[in-house]
Amino acid sequence: MKKILTDRRVIVVAAIAILVLLFMNFNQRMILLSRLRGQEKTLTLEYADLEGTKFALETQVAGADSDEAVEKWAREEAGMIQNGDIPIVLIPPAGGVAPTRLHPRQWKKRWNTGKSGKNSSLVIDPRCR
């Protein structure tokens, strides 16, 4: 038994096996560390986005408590009026008026061709007046 433990080859093989196992464990831990750092970056960005949203919502809540915001909501969304206001309600026509299409004045243009064969002048057709 003592001879097996004192043999250098057995000790070297056992040490190499232990080192291989340690390197495999180290490699797995490095992969896990890389994955966790990626998640950390993603969560940090998401947290910053949520903090910005929280700040914006807190600002809206603070502004919603003001008298101007309450009055704007009451008039525009709830349809409320104050004493002394005259309400105006637009009622669409019963028959439903079709919109008319307006055409801009169209001019027919033609080019007179001179002796040179080039466009020499612009003449407006008198029928379009």
C-alpha positions as CSV (number, residue, x, y, z in Angstrom):
1,M,0.0,0.0,0.0
2,K,2.8,2.4,0.8
3,K,4.4,1.6,-2.5
4,I,1.3,2.8,-4.5
5,L,1.2,6.1,-2.7
6,T,4.9,6.7,-3.1
7,D,5.0,5.9,-6.7
8,R,5.4,9.3,-8.5
9,R,3.3,8.4,-11.5
10,V,0.2,7.7,-9.5
11,I,0.6,10.9,-7.6
12,V,1.1,12.9,-10.8
13,V,-2.0,11.3,-12.5
14,A,-4.1,12.0,-9.4
15,A,-2.9,15.6,-9.3
16,I,-3.7,16.1,-13.0
17,A,-7.2,14.6,-12.6
18,I,-7.8,17.0,-9.7
19,L,-6.5,19.9,-11.7
20,V,-8.8,19.0,-14.7
21,L,-11.8,18.9,-12.4
22,L,-10.9,22.2,-10.9
23,F,-10.5,23.8,-14.3
24,M,-13.9,22.5,-15.4
25,N,-15.5,23.9,-12.3
26,F,-13.7,27.2,-12.9
27,N,-14.9,27.3,-16.5
28,Q,-18.5,26.7,-15.4
29,R,-18.3,29.5,-12.9
30,M,-16.9,31.9,-15.5
31,I,-19.8,31.1,-17.8
32,L,-22.2,31.7,-15.0
33,L,-20.5,35.0,-14.1
34,S,-20.7,36.2,-17.7
35,R,-24.4,35.4,-17.9
36,L,-25.1,37.1,-14.5
37,R,-23.2,40.2,-15.7
38,G,-25.4,40.4,-18.8
39,Q,-28.5,40.1,-16.6
40,E,-27.2,42.8,-14.3
41,K,-26.8,45.2,-17.2
42,T,-30.3,44.5,-18.5
43,L,-31.8,44.9,-15.1
44,T,-29.9,48.1,-14.5
45,L,-31.2,49.6,-17.7
46,E,-34.7,48.5,-16.8
47,Y,-34.4,49.9,-13.3
48,A,-33.3,53.3,-14.7
49,D,-36.3,53.2,-17.1
50,L,-38.7,52.5,-14.3
51,E,-37.2,55.2,-12.2
52,G,-37.8,57.7,-15.0
53,T,-41.4,56.5,-15.4
54,K,-41.9,56.8,-11.6
55,F,-40.7,60.3,-11.7
56,A,-42.9,61.2,-14.6
57,L,-46.0,59.7,-12.9
58,E,-45.2,61.5,-9.6
59,T,-45.0,64.7,-11.6
60,Q,-48.4,64.1,-13.2
61,V,-49.9,63.2,-9.8
62,A,-48.6,66.4,-8.3
63,G,-49.9,68.4,-11.2
64,A,-53.3,66.7,-11.1
65,D,-53.9,68.1,-7.6
66,S,-53.8,71.7,-8.9
67,D,-57.0,73.7,-9.4
68,E,-56.2,74.3,-13.0
69,A,-55.8,70.6,-13.8
70,V,-59.1,69.7,-12.0
71,E,-60.9,72.5,-13.9
72,K,-59.5,71.4,-17.2
73,W,-60.6,67.8,-16.6
74,A,-64.1,68.9,-15.5
75,R,-64.6,71.1,-18.6
76,E,-63.0,68.9,-21.3
77,E,-63.6,65.3,-20.2
78,A,-66.5,65.4,-17.8
79,G,-68.4,68.1,-19.8
80,M,-69.1,70.2,-16.7
81,I,-69.7,74.0,-16.7
82,Q,-69.5,76.7,-14.0
83,N,-72.3,79.0,-13.0
84,G,-72.7,81.7,-15.6
85,D,-71.3,79.7,-18.5
86,I,-73.4,79.2,-21.6
87,P,-73.2,75.7,-22.9
88,I,-73.0,75.2,-26.6
89,V,-73.8,71.8,-28.0
90,L,-73.3,71.1,-31.7
91,I,-76.0,68.9,-33.2
92,P,-75.3,67.3,-36.6
93,P,-77.9,67.8,-39.3
94,A,-80.6,65.1,-39.6
95,G,-80.2,64.5,-43.3
96,G,-76.5,64.4,-43.3
97,V,-75.1,67.0,-45.6
98,A,-72.6,65.6,-48.1
99,P,-69.4,67.7,-48.4
100,T,-69.0,69.5,-51.7
101,R,-65.7,69.2,-53.5
102,L,-64.2,72.4,-54.7
103,H,-62.1,72.2,-57.8
104,P,-59.5,74.9,-58.4
105,R,-59.7,76.7,-61.7
106,Q,-57.8,74.7,-64.2
107,W,-56.0,76.2,-67.1
108,K,-55.3,74.3,-70.2
109,K,-51.9,75.2,-71.3
110,R,-50.3,74.6,-74.6
111,W,-47.1,75.6,-76.2
112,N,-46.9,77.2,-79.5
113,T,-44.1,75.8,-81.5
114,G,-42.2,78.4,-83.5
115,K,-40.1,78.0,-86.6
116,S,-37.1,76.9,-84.6
117,G,-39.1,73.9,-83.3
118,K,-38.6,74.9,-79.7
119,N,-41.3,76.0,-77.2
120,S,-41.4,79.7,-77.7
121,S,-44.4,81.0,-75.8
122,L,-47.1,80.0,-73.3
123,V,-50.7,80.6,-74.5
124,I,-53.7,80.2,-72.3
125,D,-56.6,78.6,-74.0
126,P,-59.5,81.2,-74.1
127,R,-62.1,78.4,-73.6
128,C,-60.9,78.0,-70.0
129,R,-61.6,81.5,-68.8
